[in-house]
């Protein structure tokens, strides 16, 4: 597992691990690093098969195997307890960790995540798989921003998106890996176990998310026994990228609260 450390360097600094979504890249969290650096030693990592981390997701490992990768990083760093923030797929990893290793997770932040996939999200996954299988990697990558960002943000950041598209094509994680990761997203279901999670949790969702209906986050907040829900109107699926100032302020309020 390839990971990077940011922020505080003192030995007793609290640690937060950040886990991205389907793209699996550590660089996804760039808009959060400065905001968290005064309070935390920050761990970002490339998911297995993504970026600088080699290999592939096990065929039958699902989200639990991806959570095991986080535990591998924690072991390397000697972490007995850490906070965790996950976006979409990363949020599912956080839920799995909170269920299996509750003593390790201090606070949990879930961004546009779910306890059970929504049928609408399944339709979006079907479209993306069709593009990959029938039109190839460039078409799959070109469509990705439509599921992540608001239209006006994409219009204002057209050059940035073109550069990201070229990079994503050059560093595509591979057909097998992406299909296994989508399968893990679809199979994940802890809806009947949410009440077992006692970890203090902030659930953040955007009403304009095209990929994941915000009602999935309402369900999370209602099912978890120790949660706060923050619904925002603008930002779409990747709200921490498209509206970083408001997002960072919200997570810092939660993480700093006693």
KAPELIN-V468879 format. One record per backbone hydrogen bond with DSSP energy under -0.5 kcal/mol. CO is the residue of the C=O (numbers start at 1). NH is the residue of the N-H. Records with the same first field share a line. If there is no record, write none. Layout:
BEGIN
CO->NH ; NH
END
This chain:
BEGIN
1->3
2->46
4->44
6->42
10->13
14->41
15->83
16->43
17->85
18->45
19->87
21->24
24->47
25->28
26->29
27->30
29->32 ; 33
30->33 ; 34
32->36
33->37
34->38
36->39 ; 40
40->8 ; 42
41->16
42->6 ; 44
43->18
44->4
45->47
47->50
50->53
52->54
54->49
58->61 ; 62
61->65
62->65 ; 66
63->67
64->68
65->69
66->70
67->71
68->72
69->73
70->74
71->75
72->76
73->77
74->78 ; 79
75->78
82->106
83->17
84->109
85->19
86->88 ; 111
87->90
88->91 ; 92
89->93
90->94
91->95
92->96
93->97
94->98
95->99
96->100
97->101
101->104 ; 105
104->82 ; 106
106->200
107->84
108->202
109->86
110->112 ; 204
111->88
115->190 ; 191
118->122
119->123
120->124
121->125
122->126
123->127
124->128
125->129
126->130
127->131
128->132
129->133
130->134 ; 135
131->135 ; 136
132->136
136->140
137->141
138->142
139->143
140->144
141->144 ; 145
143->146 ; 147
144->147 ; 148
145->148 ; 149
147->211
148->238
150->154
151->155
152->156
153->157
155->158
157->161
158->162
159->163
160->164
161->165
162->166
163->167
164->168
165->169
166->170
167->171
169->172
174->178
175->179
176->180
177->181
178->182
179->183
180->184
181->185
182->186
183->187
184->188
188->117
190->193 ; 194
191->194
193->196
194->197 ; 225
196->198
197->225
200->108
201->203 ; 228
202->110 ; 204
203->230
204->112
205->232
206->209
211->213
213->216
214->217 ; 218
215->219
216->220
217->221
218->222
219->223
220->224
226->201
228->203
230->205
232->207
236->239
237->239
238->241 ; 242
239->243
241->244
243->247
244->248
245->249
246->250
247->251
248->252
249->253
250->254
251->255
252->256
253->257
END
